[in-house]
Amino acid sequence: MLIRMACAVKEKNIRSQLETHLEDADVQLKFKGRSKVPWRELVSSCADLFLISRALVPKPIDASIAVLNQLPEKPIIIILHDRDSAEDMANITAAGADVVLYSGTPMISLIEAIESTLESRRQFHYADRFDNRGRFLPRLNDFESQSRHMQVFLEETRHVVGSDAGILLLGETGVGKEHLSRAIHTESDRSSGPFVPVNMAAIPEQLMESELFGHEQGAFTGAVRSRRGAFELAHGGTLFLDEIGEMPLLMQSKLLRVLQDFEFTPVGGETPVWVNVRIIAATNRNLEKEIEKGNFRRDLYYRLGVITLTLPPLRKRKEDIPSMASHFLRIIAQKIGREVNRISKDAMDALCDYSWPGNIRELMNVIERAALLCRSREITLSDLPGAFLQKGPTDTELTDFNPVTWEGKSLAQVKEAVVSLVERRYLEMALEKSYGRVGEAARMAGIHPRGLYGKMKKFGLDKANFKQGRT
């Protein structure tokens, strides 16, 4: 993260020395005080550190310094006093200033004191990045797997962790793309820097530029203070752009320009800002199809996807379900304060037979629900949702109509499996076409919405998993 330093200093020689010494120190230096209301400019500057001449602080001084101390950035306040008075300096410190310096101090000593204070601010940001809720940092070992698909994927990922190249993560919803991006950041050379996640789908289009690049005070109606954007916050670390496929075309062109030289201008600003950031983008959309439809820029796709990694869905790594389910159960049991520590064989078989359209996120939700509902220390089949109680066709039977899979089954069983396959595939198509709108999908299928809900429950289909395609 760039350190913002706002200065309102009377002495011109101090201003020039600061510009000379701090230009290469990852410090965004802004001088205030040229307008008639310098104090208002300072308060709205979104600064990490204030350097202010005592004469420019409005009286009463304790009230003015209190205003700065109450800002959300928790800034460090340095007051430059033109009198070398121990009593005055003690009074200013008592009023809430962090550091008081005599402006007549030799310039080299003055600059060293300011640089020392800047370093303490960097350490503040470093300490602030540790999880104060005690959660463990994600690691690539979290994805260890018995699945060949996943082992190949992890091998590719380990090869690129140490580079600074941009990464495009592809995969269905719920497969763990953000967790993986955090793990890549944790094990990279940028691990001491910030990890800043931004969900493109959650930001209104009119606010997206401000969220990414920040804005200056007065840039638009309601911009009463300056604000940092995600690129500036992620300086020295990793910026995770989730749901990149949801980004409007206009913003795509602006993002592309920034990715070419990592320089941007905040909304309403005049001075460009350079940052050192690694980009990891993620989407559950097929970006190549979106390019064909004209919804995504091809040049941005190539810029983001220097390295493209595709996380396998849970249905292609079913051998991992037992260990993952047990792992989630241990975490959830501790979270809810229940002594639930086992999953019965029937319940585990049902979990392994399920197709998991919501992937790992759905598995976590199912385990948490079962842990809350079970009445003993063991999760049984009856504790699972209704979709697990009705034995449907197996994953092999759902793959195709290969007669080899019919051996050992009666005609009625085969007919049931084939009809279920066709019925499920049709409903998935209808829900995908309607973007999860049940009423519209029911009209397409020619059935009542209540009947469609019943079939969705039978096949474990969740309308939420079909909404991501909506534009």
N, C-alpha and C positions, 0 to 999 in steps of 0.2 A: 504494500500500500504506500502511495506517495504521501509524504508528510506535507501538509499545507501550513505555511507560516505566513501570518498576516502581520504587517508592520505599519505602525504609525509613529514615525521617528522624525524628530525635528532636525537632527544633525545630518547634513548631506554626506559628510565623509563616512559616517557609519552605514548609511544606505549603500553607498558605492562599494564599500568593503564587503558588506554582506553579499551583494550580487557577485562579486569576484570569488569569494570563498565558498559559496554554496551552490554555484551553478551546476556542479557535477556531483552533488551529494543527495540525489533523489529527493530534493526539496522543491516544492512549488512555492516560490516566493512572490507575495503580492503586497505592494505598498499601497496603503490607504492614507487618507488625510488631505488629499488634494481638493476634495469637495468641501462644502460648507457644513456637512454633517458626517465627519470622519467616524465618529463613534457608532453611528447607525450602520455604516459600511462594515465596521469591524464585527459587530454583533451578528450580522447576517452573512459573514464570509465563510462559514463552515470550516474554520481553521482548527488545526491540532495544537498550534502554538501561537501565542500572541506576544509581540514585542512592541511595547508602547512607551512613549515618553510620558513621564509623570504629568507634564503640563497639558497633555491632550486627554487626560482622564477626567471626565466630568465630576464635579463635586455633588454630593459627598462621595469620596473615593471608595468607602467600604460598600456602598450600595452599587456603585458602578462595577466594581470587581466581582461582587456577588452575582450580577447579571451574567458575567462571563463564566463564572464557576457553575452556573445552572444550565449552561448550554449542553445539548445532548452529546457533543463530541468529547466532553470532559477535558477541556483544553488545559495546557500548561501556560501560565501567565508570567511573563517577564516584564518588569517595570524598569525603565531607564530613568534614573534620577540625576538631575544636574547638580545636586548638592551631596557632598561626601559626608553625610550626617548619619551616624549610627542610630540616633533616636528616630529620625524620619524613616530610615529603612526598616526599623523594627515595627513602626506603626503601619507601614505599607504591608509588611509581611503579615501582621496581625489582621489586616483588613482582608486577607485571602490571597495575596499574590504568592506564587511559588518561588520566584527568584527576584531579587532586587539588585541591580547593578548600577554602579556609578559611571555615568557617561564619560567622565574624564579619565577613566582607567586606560592604560596603554592599549592601543587597538588590538594587538596580538592577543593580549590576555582577555579582552572583551570577546573577541571572536571565539577563542577557545572555550570560554564559559558558555557561550550560546551553543556551540557545537556539542558540548557535553550534555546540555539540556535536550538537544535534538536526539542524541543517542538514547537518553532515558525514555523519550517518547517512543522510539522504535522498540525498546524493550517492553514498553507498556502494550504495544500492539502484539508483540510476540507472545507475551503471557496471556493476553486476551484470547488467543487462538486455541488454547487448550480447553477441552470440553469440561466445563465446570459441573457437569452432571455425571461425570465419571464414566462416560461411555468410551469403549475402546475405539482406537483409530482403525479404520478399515485397512485390511491388508489383502494382497493377492492370495494368500493362503486361505482366506475365507472362501475362495472359490474352488478349493481342491476337490477333485471329482474322480469317480470311478468310470465316468463316461469317456469314451474315446473322443467324441465330439468336443467335449469340454477340455480335455487334456491338450488337444491340438490348439484350441482357442487360447488357453493359458500360455502355451509355449510361444505363440505369436505375440501375445501381450507382453510377456517378460522381455522380449527382444526390443520393444519400443519404449519401455518405461523410462529408460535413461535419456532418451532424446528429448529435444524441445519441439519436435514436429507436431503439428496439429493432428488431432485424432477425431474421427467420426465413428461414433458407436451406433450400431444398428441393432434392432431386436424388438420383439413384441412388447407390449405393455406388461410391466410387472416382472421383467427378467432380471432387474438389478443394475440398470445402466448407471444410475447415479452412484450407487454403492461402489461399482467398479471404477468410476471416474475418481472417486475419493481415494480408492486404494492406489490407483496409478499416481495420484498426486502425493500420497503419503510415502510412496517408495521411490519417488523421483528426487532429483537434485533440488526441486523447488519445495520440498516438504516443510522448510522453515518459513515459507511464505504463505499468504492466505489462499484459501480455497473459497471461491465465490460462485454459488449456484444461482442461475437465473432461469426461470421457467417461462418460455416465450408464450405459451398458451394462456398463462395467467395474467398477462400484462395487456391492458387496453392499447389498441394501436396508437392512439394519440399520445400516450405516455411512454411508448417504447424507446424513443430516441433519448429522452431524459433518463430513463432507467439505465440505459447502457452507457451514455456519455456524460450524464450529469447536466446541470443547468446553473446559470448565474441568476442572482437576484433580479427580479423584474423581467425575466425572459418571457414570461407569459402570465396571464391572470392567475393569481394564487401563489406565484413563486416569490414568497416573502423573504426567503433565505436562499443562499446558494446551496447546492446539493451535489455530492459526489455521485458519479455513475459507477456501474459495475466494473468497467475497464480500469478506472482509477483505483477502486478498492482492491482489485486483484493484482495490482502492480507487484512484481516479484514472485508471483504465484501462479495459480491456475484459475481460469474462468470457464465454468461449465455452462454451456448454453443448451438447456434441455428443450425438447420439442421444437427443434430448429425448423422443422417442416411447417410450423404454424406461423413463421415470420412473414409479414406482408412483403410484397415485391419491392416497394419503395425502400423499406428498411434493409432489405437484402442488398440493394445497391450501396447503401450507406455503410453497411457492415463490411462489404467487399473492399471499399476504399480504405477502411481502417485496417483491415487485415493485411493490406499490401505493405504498409510501413509502420503500423501500430502507432499512428498519430491521429488525434481527433480534436475537434473543437467543441466544448460544451455548448448546449443550446443557449443562445443569447451571448455567448462569449466571443472574444476576438483573438485570443492567444491560443495556438494549438498546444496540446499536451501530449508528450510522448510517454509510452508505458512499455514495460517489459512483461509480457503475459503469454502463457501457453493456453491455447484454446482447445477444449474438448467439447464437441457438439454431439448431441444424441437425438434420435427420432425413432418412432415406431412406424413411420411411413416409408413407402417405397419411393425414394427421392428420384430415381430414374423415371418412374411413371409420372411423378409430379412435374419433372422437367418436360416430358412429352406433352403434358396438359397445359404447360405454360405457367405453372404455379411456383416453380422454383428455378432460380438462375443456374445454368450449367457451369458458368465460371466460378460461382460461389461454391458449388458442389465440389469442384476440383480443388479449390483453395482449402476448403474445410477437410476434405478427405485425402490429405497427403497419406495418411494411414487410416484404413477403414477396417473396423473390427465388428463382427456380427456375433452377438451373444446367442447361443442356442436356447430354444424354448425348453421348458421343463419336460414336456412330453418326449423330447429326444434325449433326455438324460434321466430316465426313470430309475436307474440303478442308484441314483443319489437320493431318492425320496426318503427311504428309511432313516438315513443318517441326518438329513436336513430336518425331517419331522421331529426326530428326537432332540436335535439341537434347539429348535424353536420351542419345543415343549419345556426344556430346562429354563430357557430365558423367560418364557411367559409365566411359568409356575412361580418363579421368583418375583415377577412383576405383580402378579395378582395375589400372592400370598397363599397359594394352594399347594398342598403336597400331592401333586399329580406327577407321577414320574414314569409311567409306562403307557404303551399303546398296544392293544391286543393284536393278535395275529390277523383276525378277521378285519379289524379296522385298518391295519397296515396294508393288507392285501387290497382293500377298497381304495386306499389312497394311491397305491401303485397302479391300479387299473384305470384310474380317472385320467381324463385328457388334459386337465388344467389349462383352460383358455386364459385364465388370469395369472398363470405362471407362479413365481415364488411369492408374490404379494398375496395371491389367493390362498396358497398353502399356509402362509402365516395366519391369515384370517380364519381359516378353517380350524387350525390347531388352537388358536385362542378361543374361538367359540366353543369347541369341544372341551377345553380345559375348564371353562366357566360353567358348562352344563353338567359335566360328569359328576357322579355322586360317590365315587370311590377314588382310589389312587391310580386307576387305570382307565384310559379312554377306550371305550368299546364302540362297536359299529353303530349302536343306537344313539351315541353321542354326536355322530356326524350328521351333516345336512341331508335332506331327503334324496338329493341326487346320488348319494353314495349308497343308499339303502336298496335301490332298485338295480339289480345286476344287469348292466347293459352289455353290448358286444365289446369284446376286448380290443385293444389297440391294433392287434394284428388283423382282426376281422374288419376293422374300420378302414384298413389301408386300401383294399381293393376287393374284387369279387373272385379271387383266386380259389378254384375248387379244392386246392390242397388243404386250405383251412377248414373245409367242410367235413373232412374225415372224422368219424367218431361222433357226429352230430346227427340228429334226426332232421327230416325235412322241415318240420315245424320250427326247429331251432334255427336252421339256416335261413328260412323265410323271415323269421323275426329279426335276425341279424341284418339281413339285406334291407328289409323295410326300414329298420331303425337307422341304418346308414344313410339311405336316401332321404328319410325324413329329417335327420339332423343336418345333413349337408344343405338341404333346401332351406331350412330355417336359418342356418348361418348365412346363406346367401341373401335371404330376405332382410335379415337384421343388418347385414353389412350395407345393402342398398339403401335402407331407410335410416342408416346411422343410429341404430338402436331405438328408433321410435316404434314402439310395440303396436300402436294402432295402425300405422301405415304398413308395417310388416304383416299384420293380420289381414288387412285388405288384399295385399298381394297374394297371400296364401289362401284366401277365401274361407277363413275361419274366424270365429269370434275371438276378440282379444283375450277373454278369460281362458279359452282353450289354448291359445298360444302361450300364455303364461304357464299353463300346466305342462305343456311340452318342453318349454324352456327349463322348467324345474327338473323334468325327467332327464334331460340331456346335460344339465349343469351349465346352461347358457346364461350369461349375465349381460343385460343390455348395455351396461356401462363399458363393456369391453369392445363395443362396436361404435362408440361415439367419437373415437379419435379421428375418424375420416371426415367429420363434418367441417365445412369451410364457411 
